[in-house]
Amino acid sequence: MTLGRSLGATLALAFGATMLAVFALVGTYVYTGLDRQVRTQDDLDIVLAARHTRRLAGELDSLDAVRAHADRLTSQVLGNTALSMAVVDERGNVLARHNVGRTEREDLPPAASGTASPAPPALPDAELFPPHATPVPAAERITVDRIATWRADGGTSVRGVLAGAMLRDGTQIRIAIARDMSDRAELLDGYRNKLKLAGGLGALCAMLLSYWLIRTALAPLREIVANTGRITVDKLDARLDAARAPRELRALVDAQNAMLGRLQQAFGHLSQFSADLAHDLRTPLNNMRGATEVALARPRSPGEYQALLESNLEEYDRLARMIENVLFLARAEHPTFVTRQRAFDVHDELTRIAEYFEGLADEAGSTLRVEGHGQLTADVELFRRAVGNLLANALRYTPAGGVIALSVDETADAVRVVVENPGEPIDPALLPRIFDRFVRGDPARSGGVPGGTAGLGLAIVRSVMELHGGTARVESDAAGTRFILIFVRNAAS
């Protein structure tokens, strides 16, 4: 299966990418929230320690008192190995400290606690606070906004505050409290890496799971494709089982079954059309061949040969008409077929058609009558052909002395043309197929009258009406047979 062309793989990749983006957004939100929370807590510890130390220093009388009470001053940061603290005088001499590495300066006194082992170093003295830092004035409240961030010489991130304090004797001292952020950076880096790993694995699992779900969901569609592939020309009666398809695919299955039904019907019509066409072509050819063989069986007079040629010419004409009708039907079904439409008076056209068939009507002992009035926009040649086929059909099935009526009436929406003739009614079983190709009426109704269009005349009528966006229908009962053409206004293109 090619990933670039697989619907399941494409959807799975899209879903995986979406989940990765969602995990990234959620992870970023959680990570920044944790970073903000940790930083806020650390800043609060720094501020509280600075305030507490300033308050205690304000209760002392002198620098000596500060040295003597160093443990008390550093009590706020005792136990917090991450915080470093130093109290220095204006000359930079350390008065008290916690977690501050010793330097080689001789003026730095030992730790006020008097213990033999010094406090574990956290920050060197030079890195406890940058030299360019401006302390918070003794009279100003220490807030989080005054906390600064800088980089130590080793690249370690440090946050802290430098605040001034005043002893009772008016002496100014400075309090420096800082926190080495390396452990926080390590914590956040580990948390970030875990979020990345969890997000990547989650997106991968989501992609694989979605691919499996999509493949499972598409299984009925693959079954439909497989079942459709097993349907061949000789199995067009097979249908897909809509009951087994999911509800979302039932419309597809129904449409597929409907298409199979249309294909079956089309193949059936094509097979029947081929058989009927072969039969109708074979009949005149056999007639000509039989007559020619008889004529060649012995010498004939010129008159007999002339009669043979005339008989063959009639068969040629019959073949030519049949081929012309078949070609017209084929062209009419093509979507590029163009009609040349114009407005005309229907009564006048019906009169012209009746005059054209007047000689045949006289020979058949029938009378033609034109009734009604109406205006129509259509292809005049196709109109004449359709009505002419109906009139020829009526003459063939009308008994001697009968009256064939050609009438027209119009409404605001349509124009209706009716060709009505008396005679035996059409077999009701034949009515639904009367406009199909090569369908012929009962020869008994025509009284054995030869001729016709080899069962294509009414098929041509239907094609003409479809080209104009109209319909053709038939009614037949004991009173007679009526072929009705309905031209819908503004329907034809």
matplotlib code that plots the C-alpha trace (Angstrom):
import matplotlib.pyplot as plt

x = [0.0, 1.5, 1.3, 0.9, -2.2, -3.6, -6.7, -6.1, -2.4, -3.1, -5.8, -3.6, -0.7, -2.9, -4.4, -1.0, 0.3, -2.8, -2.3, 1.4, 0.5, -2.1, 0.4, 3.0, 0.5, -0.6, 3.0, 4.1, 1.2, 2.0, 5.8, 5.4, 2.9, 5.4, 8.2, 6.2, 5.0, 8.6, 10.0, 7.2, 7.9, 11.6, 11.2, 8.8, 11.4, 14.0, 11.8, 10.7, 14.2, 15.4, 12.5, 13.1, 16.8, 16.3, 13.8, 16.2, 19.1, 17.0, 16.8, 20.6, 22.7, 26.0, 28.2, 29.5, 26.0, 25.4, 28.5, 27.4, 23.9, 24.9, 23.0, 19.9, 20.2, 20.6, 17.9, 15.4, 17.6, 18.9, 17.9, 17.5, 20.7, 19.7, 19.7, 22.9, 23.0, 25.6, 25.4, 28.2, 29.0, 29.6, 33.2, 32.2, 33.3, 31.2, 29.3, 27.2, 26.8, 25.1, 26.0, 28.7, 32.1, 35.1, 37.6, 41.2, 40.5, 41.9, 39.4, 36.6, 35.8, 35.0, 31.5, 29.7, 28.5, 31.9, 31.8, 34.9, 33.6, 32.4, 29.0, 28.9, 29.7, 27.0, 28.1, 31.5, 31.6, 32.2, 29.2, 26.8, 25.7, 27.0, 29.2, 27.0, 23.8, 21.9, 20.6, 17.1, 17.2, 16.7, 13.6, 12.0, 10.0, 11.5, 9.3, 9.6, 10.1, 13.5, 14.8, 17.5, 18.8, 22.4, 24.9, 27.7, 31.2, 30.5, 27.3, 25.0, 21.8, 21.4, 18.4, 18.6, 18.1, 20.4, 18.8, 20.0, 19.3, 19.9, 21.1, 19.8, 23.0, 22.3, 25.0, 24.1, 24.6, 23.7, 21.9, 22.5, 20.2, 20.6, 19.5, 21.5, 18.9, 20.9, 18.8, 15.6, 17.0, 17.9, 14.4, 12.7, 14.9, 14.0, 10.4, 10.6, 12.3, 9.6, 6.9, 8.6, 8.9, 5.3, 4.0, 5.9, 4.9, 1.3, 1.2, 2.7, 0.3, -2.6, -1.4, -1.1, -4.5, -6.2, -4.7, -6.1, -9.5, -9.6, -8.7, -11.4, -13.9, -13.1, -13.4, -17.1, -16.0, -13.3, -15.9, -18.2, -15.3, -14.5, -18.2, -18.5, -15.3, -16.9, -19.9, -19.3, -21.4, -23.0, -23.8, -25.4, -28.4, -26.2, -26.8, -24.8, -26.3, -27.3, -28.3, -24.7, -23.3, -23.0, -25.6, -23.2, -22.5, -26.1, -26.7, -23.5, -24.7, -28.2, -26.6, -24.4, -27.3, -29.3, -26.4, -26.1, -29.8, -29.4, -26.4, -28.4, -31.2, -28.9, -27.1, -30.4, -31.6, -28.3, -28.5, -32.1, -31.3, -28.5, -30.7, -33.6, -31.3, -29.7, -33.1, -34.5, -31.4, -31.4, -35.1, -34.6, -31.2, -32.8, -35.6, -33.2, -31.0, -34.0, -35.4, -32.1, -31.4, -34.8, -34.2, -30.8, -32.2, -33.1, -33.0, -35.5, -37.0, -36.0, -39.3, -38.7, -35.2, -36.7, -39.3, -36.4, -34.5, -37.5, -38.1, -34.5, -34.7, -37.6, -35.6, -32.7, -35.0, -36.1, -32.5, -31.6, -34.6, -33.7, -30.0, -31.0, -33.3, -30.7, -28.1, -30.6, -31.3, -27.6, -27.0, -30.0, -28.6, -25.3, -25.0, -23.6, -26.7, -28.0, -31.6, -32.4, -35.4, -37.7, -41.2, -43.9, -47.7, -48.5, -51.8, -50.1, -47.4, -50.0, -51.8, -48.7, -48.0, -51.6, -51.4, -48.1, -49.9, -53.1, -52.3, -51.6, -54.7, -56.8, -55.3, -56.1, -59.6, -59.0, -59.7, -57.3, -58.6, -56.6, -57.9, -56.9, -54.4, -51.1, -47.6, -44.5, -40.7, -39.1, -37.0, -39.5, -37.8, -37.8, -41.4, -42.4, -40.5, -42.2, -45.7, -45.1, -44.1, -47.3, -49.4, -47.9, -48.4, -52.1, -52.7, -51.3, -53.7, -56.8, -59.6, -61.0, -63.3, -61.8, -61.0, -57.5, -57.4, -54.4, -55.1, -53.2, -54.1, -51.9, -51.7, -49.5, -47.0, -47.1, -48.3, -50.0, -50.2, -52.5, -52.6, -55.8, -57.1, -59.8, -59.1, -58.3, -56.8, -53.1, -52.4, -52.2, -49.0, -47.4, -48.2, -45.3, -42.8, -44.5, -41.8, -38.9, -36.8, -37.9, -41.2, -44.0, -47.7, -49.9, -49.9, -53.6, -54.3, -52.8, -54.8, -51.5, -50.5, -46.8, -44.2, -43.4, -40.1, -39.0, -40.2, -38.1, -40.7, -42.1, -38.5, -37.7, -40.8, -39.6, -36.1, -37.4, -39.5, -36.6, -34.5, -37.1, -37.5, -41.0, -42.7, -44.6, -47.3, -50.1, -53.7, -55.5, -59.0, -62.1, -62.7, -59.3, -55.6, -54.2, -50.5, -49.9, -46.9, -46.4, -43.9, -43.1, -42.5, -38.9, -37.9, -36.1, -32.5]
y = [0.0, 3.4, 5.8, 8.8, 7.3, 5.5, 7.2, 5.3, 6.3, 9.9, 10.3, 8.5, 10.8, 13.9, 12.7, 11.9, 15.4, 17.0, 15.1, 16.0, 19.7, 19.3, 17.5, 20.2, 23.0, 21.2, 20.4, 24.0, 25.2, 22.8, 23.5, 27.3, 27.0, 24.9, 27.2, 30.2, 28.5, 27.4, 30.8, 32.5, 30.3, 30.8, 34.6, 34.6, 32.7, 35.3, 38.2, 36.8, 36.0, 39.5, 41.2, 39.0, 39.7, 43.4, 43.5, 41.6, 43.8, 46.9, 45.7, 45.6, 48.5, 48.1, 46.1, 44.1, 43.2, 42.0, 39.7, 38.5, 37.6, 36.2, 32.9, 34.9, 36.9, 33.7, 31.8, 32.5, 30.6, 27.8, 24.4, 25.8, 24.7, 26.4, 29.9, 31.8, 34.8, 37.4, 40.6, 43.1, 46.5, 49.5, 48.5, 45.0, 43.2, 40.1, 40.3, 37.1, 34.5, 31.3, 28.9, 31.4, 30.1, 31.5, 33.7, 34.3, 37.9, 38.2, 40.7, 38.1, 36.9, 33.2, 32.0, 33.4, 30.0, 29.1, 25.6, 24.0, 23.0, 25.9, 25.9, 24.0, 26.5, 27.3, 30.5, 32.1, 35.6, 37.3, 35.6, 36.2, 39.3, 41.1, 44.2, 46.6, 45.7, 48.6, 47.7, 48.4, 51.4, 50.7, 52.8, 51.0, 47.9, 44.8, 43.3, 40.6, 43.3, 44.1, 40.5, 40.3, 37.4, 37.0, 34.5, 33.3, 32.8, 29.1, 29.9, 29.1, 31.1, 33.0, 35.0, 37.2, 40.6, 43.1, 45.3, 47.9, 48.0, 50.5, 49.6, 51.5, 53.5, 54.6, 52.4, 51.2, 47.5, 45.5, 42.1, 39.9, 36.8, 34.7, 31.3, 29.1, 28.1, 25.2, 22.6, 24.3, 24.3, 20.6, 19.9, 21.8, 20.3, 16.8, 17.7, 19.2, 16.1, 13.9, 16.0, 15.7, 11.9, 11.6, 13.8, 12.0, 8.5, 9.7, 11.1, 7.9, 5.7, 8.0, 7.7, 3.9, 3.5, 5.9, 3.9, 0.7, 2.3, 3.8, 0.4, -1.3, 1.4, 1.1, -2.7, -2.6, -0.3, -2.8, -5.5, -3.4, -3.0, -6.7, -7.6, -5.1, -6.5, -9.9, -8.7, -9.4, -9.0, -12.4, -11.6, -8.1, -9.4, -9.7, -6.9, -5.7, -6.5, -3.1, -4.7, -5.6, -2.1, 0.6, 3.2, 5.8, 3.5, 2.4, 5.3, 4.3, 0.7, 1.7, 3.9, 1.1, -1.3, 1.3, 1.7, -2.1, -2.1, 0.5, -1.4, -4.6, -2.8, -1.1, -4.4, -6.1, -3.4, -3.5, -7.2, -7.1, -4.2, -6.1, -9.2, -7.1, -5.2, -8.4, -9.9, -6.8, -6.5, -10.2, -10.2, -7.8, -9.3, -12.8, -11.5, -10.0, -13.1, -15.5, -13.4, -13.2, -16.9, -17.7, -15.3, -16.8, -20.4, -20.0, -17.4, -14.6, -12.0, -8.3, -7.6, -10.2, -8.8, -5.3, -6.6, -8.2, -4.9, -3.0, -5.5, -5.2, -1.4, -1.5, -3.6, -1.2, 1.6, -0.3, -0.9, 2.7, 3.9, 1.5, 2.6, 6.2, 5.7, 3.8, 6.6, 9.2, 7.5, 7.1, 10.8, 11.9, 10.1, 12.0, 15.0, 17.2, 16.8, 20.3, 21.2, 24.2, 25.7, 28.5, 29.6, 28.4, 27.9, 24.3, 24.2, 25.3, 22.6, 19.9, 21.0, 20.7, 17.2, 16.1, 17.4, 15.4, 12.2, 12.9, 10.6, 7.7, 8.4, 8.3, 5.0, 3.6, 5.0, 7.3, 10.9, 13.4, 16.2, 19.0, 20.8, 23.4, 26.2, 26.8, 28.4, 26.4, 26.9, 23.7, 22.2, 22.1, 19.3, 17.0, 18.0, 17.0, 13.7, 12.8, 13.7, 12.1, 8.8, 8.9, 9.7, 6.9, 4.5, 5.7, 5.1, 1.6, 0.7, 2.7, 0.7, 1.9, 4.8, 5.9, 9.5, 10.4, 13.6, 15.8, 18.3, 20.8, 22.7, 24.9, 26.1, 28.6, 25.8, 23.4, 22.6, 19.3, 17.6, 14.6, 12.1, 10.0, 7.2, 4.5, 0.8, -2.1, -1.2, -1.9, -4.9, -3.5, -5.6, -3.8, -0.2, 0.2, -0.8, 0.8, 3.5, 1.0, 0.1, -2.7, -3.1, -3.8, -3.9, -6.8, -7.4, -8.2, -4.6, -3.4, -5.8, -7.0, -3.6, -3.8, -1.1, 0.9, 1.8, -1.7, -0.9, 2.3, 5.0, 5.4, 5.2, 8.2, 10.0, 9.5, 10.7, 13.8, 14.6, 14.0, 16.4, 19.0, 18.3, 16.9, 13.6, 11.2, 8.9, 6.7, 5.9, 3.0, 1.7, 0.6, 4.2, 4.4, 5.0, 8.4, 9.4, 12.5, 14.7, 17.3, 20.1, 21.9, 25.6, 26.8, 23.2, 22.5, 23.7]
z = [0.0, -1.0, 1.9, -0.5, -2.0, 1.0, 2.5, 5.8, 5.9, 4.9, 7.6, 10.2, 9.4, 9.6, 12.9, 14.3, 13.2, 14.8, 18.0, 18.0, 17.7, 20.5, 22.8, 22.0, 22.9, 26.1, 27.0, 26.4, 28.5, 31.3, 31.1, 31.2, 34.0, 36.0, 35.2, 36.3, 39.5, 40.5, 39.7, 41.7, 44.7, 44.5, 44.2, 47.2, 49.3, 48.3, 49.1, 52.5, 53.5, 52.6, 54.4, 57.5, 57.6, 57.1, 60.0, 62.3, 61.3, 62.1, 65.7, 66.2, 67.4, 65.6, 63.3, 66.2, 67.1, 63.6, 63.8, 67.2, 66.0, 62.6, 63.3, 64.0, 60.8, 58.7, 60.4, 57.5, 55.0, 57.3, 55.9, 52.4, 50.7, 47.5, 49.0, 49.6, 51.9, 52.9, 55.1, 54.4, 55.6, 53.3, 52.7, 51.6, 54.8, 55.3, 58.6, 58.2, 55.5, 54.6, 51.7, 50.5, 49.5, 51.4, 49.6, 50.4, 51.6, 55.1, 56.2, 56.0, 59.5, 60.2, 60.3, 63.3, 64.3, 65.5, 64.1, 62.9, 59.5, 57.3, 55.6, 52.3, 49.5, 47.1, 45.4, 45.5, 47.1, 43.8, 42.3, 45.1, 43.4, 40.4, 41.2, 39.1, 41.1, 42.7, 46.2, 47.3, 49.5, 53.2, 53.3, 50.3, 50.5, 49.0, 46.2, 43.6, 40.9, 42.4, 41.9, 39.2, 37.1, 36.0, 34.9, 37.1, 35.7, 35.2, 33.2, 36.1, 36.2, 39.5, 40.8, 43.8, 45.4, 47.0, 49.7, 52.0, 55.8, 58.6, 62.1, 65.2, 65.2, 61.6, 60.1, 56.6, 55.7, 52.6, 52.5, 49.5, 49.0, 45.9, 44.6, 42.3, 39.6, 38.1, 40.0, 38.7, 35.2, 35.5, 36.9, 34.1, 31.4, 32.7, 32.7, 29.2, 27.9, 29.5, 27.9, 24.5, 24.9, 26.1, 23.3, 20.6, 21.9, 22.4, 18.8, 17.5, 19.4, 18.3, 14.6, 14.8, 16.6, 14.2, 11.2, 12.7, 13.4, 9.9, 8.3, 10.4, 9.5, 5.8, 5.8, 4.6, 1.8, 0.8, 0.9, -1.4, -3.8, -3.8, -4.3, -7.1, -8.7, -8.9, -10.9, -14.6, -17.8, -17.3, -13.6, -13.9, -12.0, -8.8, -6.2, -3.2, 0.2, 1.7, 5.0, 5.8, 5.0, 7.7, 7.7, 6.3, 3.2, 2.5, 0.2, -1.7, -1.9, -3.0, -5.7, -6.8, -7.0, -9.0, -11.4, -11.8, -12.6, -15.2, -16.6, -16.7, -18.5, -20.9, -21.7, -22.2, -24.5, -26.4, -26.8, -27.9, -30.2, -31.8, -32.3, -33.7, -36.0, -37.3, -37.9, -39.7, -41.8, -42.6, -43.9, -46.8, -47.6, -47.7, -49.8, -52.4, -52.3, -52.8, -55.6, -57.3, -57.0, -58.5, -61.3, -62.1, -62.0, -65.7, -68.4, -67.9, -70.1, -69.8, -68.1, -65.4, -64.8, -64.5, -62.0, -60.0, -60.0, -58.9, -56.1, -55.0, -55.1, -52.7, -50.3, -50.7, -49.8, -46.8, -45.7, -46.3, -44.2, -41.4, -41.4, -41.4, -38.5, -36.5, -37.2, -36.1, -32.9, -32.2, -32.9, -30.9, -27.8, -28.1, -25.8, -28.6, -30.7, -31.6, -32.4, -34.6, -32.9, -34.0, -33.3, -35.7, -35.9, -35.0, -36.9, -40.1, -39.7, -39.0, -42.1, -44.3, -42.8, -43.5, -47.1, -47.6, -46.4, -48.2, -51.1, -48.8, -46.8, -50.0, -51.0, -47.5, -47.6, -44.5, -43.9, -42.2, -40.0, -38.4, -35.3, -32.8, -32.7, -30.9, -31.1, -30.4, -30.4, -31.5, -34.3, -37.2, -39.1, -36.0, -35.3, -38.8, -38.4, -35.1, -36.2, -39.6, -37.9, -35.8, -38.8, -40.9, -37.9, -37.7, -41.4, -41.1, -38.3, -39.2, -40.9, -44.2, -43.9, -40.6, -39.6, -38.3, -36.2, -35.7, -33.0, -31.0, -27.8, -25.6, -22.0, -20.3, -19.6, -22.5, -26.0, -26.6, -30.0, -30.4, -33.3, -32.8, -35.0, -34.7, -34.8, -32.7, -29.3, -28.6, -26.4, -22.8, -22.2, -25.2, -24.0, -21.6, -24.3, -27.3, -27.7, -27.4, -30.5, -32.8, -30.9, -33.3, -32.8, -33.5, -37.3, -37.1, -36.1, -39.4, -41.5, -43.0, -44.4, -45.3, -44.8, -41.7, -40.1, -38.8, -35.3, -35.0, -35.8, -32.3, -30.8, -33.0, -31.7, -28.1, -29.0, -30.6, -27.5, -25.2, -27.3, -26.7, -23.0, -23.5, -23.2, -25.5, -24.2, -25.6, -24.7, -26.4, -25.8, -27.7, -28.9, -30.6, -30.1, -29.1, -29.3, -27.2, -27.6, -24.8, -25.4, -22.2, -22.8, -22.0, -21.4, -24.7, -25.0]

ax = plt.figure().add_subplot(projection="3d")
ax.plot(x, y, z, "-o")
ax.set_aspect("equal")
plt.show()
